């Protein structure tokens, strides 16, 4: 998988990296058990600070998408669910846009409850 970042984008670099991994899982480009590039190597290729990549990997670990193991690096978890991940991405986009528009959390929740199945 090819990683790219846009230093001029308003999105933090670590978030861009994490989003690319999420997208790779959703699209099936990254499969359970697949290793991600070592953080140091990816930082060098992208010309970003090592801690930026580590921050992205830590976020993905906290989301339950990857495992970080000393000596093995970052690996896509076997139970990574692409469908759930897609819904989380859509929810994240909704929350980001709602915040940009000045909506508070109760207003967001009310909007979600209004959606009919």
N, C-alpha and C positions, 0 to 999 in steps of 0.2 A: 504494500500500500504506500502511496506517495503522500507525504505530508507537506503542507504549505502553510505559511502564515503571512499575514499582511500587517506589517508594523504600523501602517497608516490608518488601519481600521480602528473604530472606537471600541471594539471588543478586545479585552486583554488577551495577550498571546497565549497564556495558559488555557484560557477558555476556548480559544480557537483550536488548540491542539486536542483538548478533550472532546470538543464537538466533532472533530474529524474522526476520532476513534469511535465515538457513538454512531456516527453516520456509517462508518465502515462495517459495524456490527449489523445495523439495520439493513444495509444493502447486501449483506452476506459476503462482503469482501474480507472481513475478519471473522473467523470461526472459533468456536470454543476450543481451548487448548493452544491456540496460536499465540506465539510470542510477539510482543511489540518490540520495536528497536530499543536497545539499551539507551537509557536517558542521556548519558554522556555523548553517545554517537548521534542521537537525534538532535541534541542541542547544537552539536558541531555542524550538522548538515543544514539546520534551520538558521544557524547563526544567532541563537538566542542563549541566554544564561541557562546553565544546568538547572538551577532552581526553578526556572519557569517550567521546564519539562517535568521536574519532580512534583511541582504543584499540580500540574495537569494529571499526572499519574495518581497522585494522592486523592484528588477529587474523584477520579474514576473508581479507585478502590473504595472510597467511602460510599459511592453509589452502588457498589456491589457488582460492577461490570468487569473489573480485573482483579487479579491477585498479584501482590508484590511479594516476592520471595528472594531473600538474600542468595545470591549465586545463580538464581534462575531468571531474575528480572521480572518484567511485567508480562503476565499471561492472561488472555481472555478467559474468564471463568466458564466452566462447563455448563453452568446453569444460567448463563446470560440469555435473557429472553428478549429477542429483537422486537417483538410486538409490544411488550411492556415498555421497552426503551423508547419506541416511537411515540407512545402516548405521553411518556414523561417529557420528551422533547417538545411535543405540541403544548403541553401544560406550561412548560418553561417559557415558550414563546408567548403564550397568552398572558402569563404573569408579567413578563418583561414589557409587553405592549400596554397592558393595563396600568402598570406603574408609570410608564412614560406619559400616559394620559391623565395621571393624577388620581387614579382610583385606589381606594383603600381595600384591605383584605376582605372586610365584610361585604363590600360591594362586589368584589370578584366572586366570592362564594355565592352570593345571591344570584349573580348572572349564571353561574354554573348550574344552580338548582332550577333555574328557569328553562334550561335546555331539555327538550322533550326527547325521549328515546324513539 
